[in-house]
Amino acid sequence: MDVKRYLVHHKDKLDLKNIPTAPPKEADKQTVKEELFPEVLEKLKVYQERLYAENKHGIIVVLQAMDAAGKDGLIKHVYTVLNPQGVRVATFKQPSSEELDRDYLWRVNRALPRRGEIGIFNRSHYEDVIVTRVHNLLKDQNFPGSDVEIDKEFWQERFRQINDWERYLHENGYFMLKFFLHVSKEEQAERLIDRIKRPEKNWKFSMADINERKYWNNYQHVYADMIQATSTKYAPWYILPADKKWYTRYLAAQATLQLLKQLDPQFPALSGAEKEHLEHWQKVLAKDKNMTLEDLFG
């Protein structure tokens, strides 16, 4: 159950209909939930502490999916178990008027994590080549070229811009993991029904989710086009089966751990003088554990 099997690295035409939304038969729910997943999370905690202390690299986790695919739950069960000092979550919804007056990557740049941090993008810059494309929203945006025909060549140009931006981040020490949570239309319907039936989930239900189902096939085509054009060695896409949340969460945690192992962050090493300084104070404190600050510093 190596997550690498879900990497998008081929150049053949991508068709999401041919990619499974359910776990493979060999994936055992009990084994994953009780053994494999907890083990990965414990290792993640160790590596994240080292990433934060080293303060050299940043990690950006991009989550894209159809509605009700499990993005929020994945964040909750995988990344909130880490030290919150080193984790940032950014949610990208409908752009504000201020954001529409800027280039489309402006608001994403503002949300980038610092070095040593893991940034989670709940939706991302890819909204501007997905939702914007499906619903032809560019006609309402005042940017150069918005009054000309928006064709396939236009979107290919945007893909190139995004690839250039992600390469720039990579060359500056930021590593990106991009997860498309691939849920079936049938499973999405079940989850939307669940939001209606359970009072504690009513707040998550929106008529917009129902309306978007009308565009399902269009979304699948646009997602496939985008993923194929923007999955690179420095910022790869993973298409994760999302019909079973326990499996999706395990795969995302595994991919994050693999990247951290690759980076192999280390705690900063102290100089000889700094070590001697620490040894001095260790001896002072060991001599009298009840010393006051006045005793120590006069």
VENQUI-V83160 format. One record per helix or strand of 3 or more residues. SS is the DSSP state (h for helix, s for strand). FROM is the first residue (numbers start at 0). LEN is the number of residues. If there is no record, write none. Layout:
SS,FROM,LEN ; SS,FROM,LEN
//
This chain:
h,2,4 ; h,15,3 ; h,28,26 ; s,57,8 ; h,70,9 ; h,83,3 ; s,86,5 ; h,96,4 ; h,105,5 ; s,117,5 ; h,124,5 ; h,130,4 ; h,136,4 ; h,151,20 ; s,173,9 ; h,184,13 ; h,198,6 ; h,206,24 ; s,236,5 ; h,244,19 ; h,271,16 ; h,292,5
//
